Amino acid sequence: MKITKRPRRLRANKAIRDLIRETKITPDDLVYPIFVVEGKNRKEEISTLKGNYHLSVDMLYEEVKEIRDCGIKSLLIFGIPDNKDCLGTESYSDNGIVQRAVREIKKNYKDMYIITDICMCQYTDHGHCGILTEEGIIDNDETLDYLGKIAVSHAKAGADMVAPSDMMDARIGYIRKQLDKEGYSNIPIMAYSAKYASSFYGPFRAAAHSAPSFGDRKTYQMDPANGDEALREVQLDIEEGADIVMVKPALPYLDIIRRIKDNHNIPIAAYNVSGEYSMLRTAVDTGLLSEDAIIEALTSIKRAGADIIITYFAKEICKQLRIDS
Ligand code: PBG
């Protein structure tokens, strides 16, 4: 029998597989999220995010050194303040937790690329991502003012890029305007454009103490059942000035990543969120899955079309890649 097409020929040995491999994860693709807390000398493992820590500002020197040594060049910073109030005042204070963390990292590591999370849920006493009306409903337009102030204060502290995760309408345009007005027109915005109202954020909310004290986030985050809507959200954010758009979570939304890739010409970030991390972490740690499942999962995110992957696996994957290469 003569078989003319033999795709397996190109899988027959490692060298040829390496030559034709379409998608490779490298440390250049990864952003590592870190959680900064108040106090001194604190490095406490986050029980819901094994291998990740709550760090006080004074501990960042050592931690960021380790992160850099792994080959990671970008960080996404989340702050967890002690003081919360209904206006999330700490979020835009020049002496807030994120602002201090950014200054500390930039003082020691100028080349570390720092992205800051712009949101209010860690800072409001009710845990919602914006300002509430007296009736307890999020006031979208009132919230924009605060988001603008947060972004400017982060830029002032030395952040390289801001990433609004709040999901208020029109915030990208508003933040862009405020940054430009204050002289930060060179600071890019990574928009959480397609952020779903997902159950996969559970471990993060425990880690960031940001679960809403009542209700849920369905009035501002997207319905997991919708795909076309994600394209509309992305379109609006691009029109408002987003430099990078994000899909979040990543693994249950690979189709969304691919559709954005096919429909828009803009860099895409995907957030491999806390629930995705915890599921895989548990499966690998209990021996149900081999460690290779991690790189397989991350590769699928890149193959779907993501340029940037934000992941709690960043450190260990970079160590792994170093051993393999
Ligand atoms: C805050 C925010 C959340 C995450 C990132 N920024 C939680 C939420 O929207 O409730 C989740 C990240 C993760 O699960 O790893 N708006």
Boltz pocket constraint, residues with backbone or C-beta under 6 A from the ligand:
constraints:
  - pocket:
      binder: B
      contacts: [[A, 117], [A, 119], [A, 121], [A, 129], [A, 165], [A, 166], [A, 200], [A, 201], [A, 202], [A, 203], [A, 204], [A, 205], [A, 210], [A, 217], [A, 272], [A, 273], [A, 274], [A, 275]]
      max_distance: 6.0
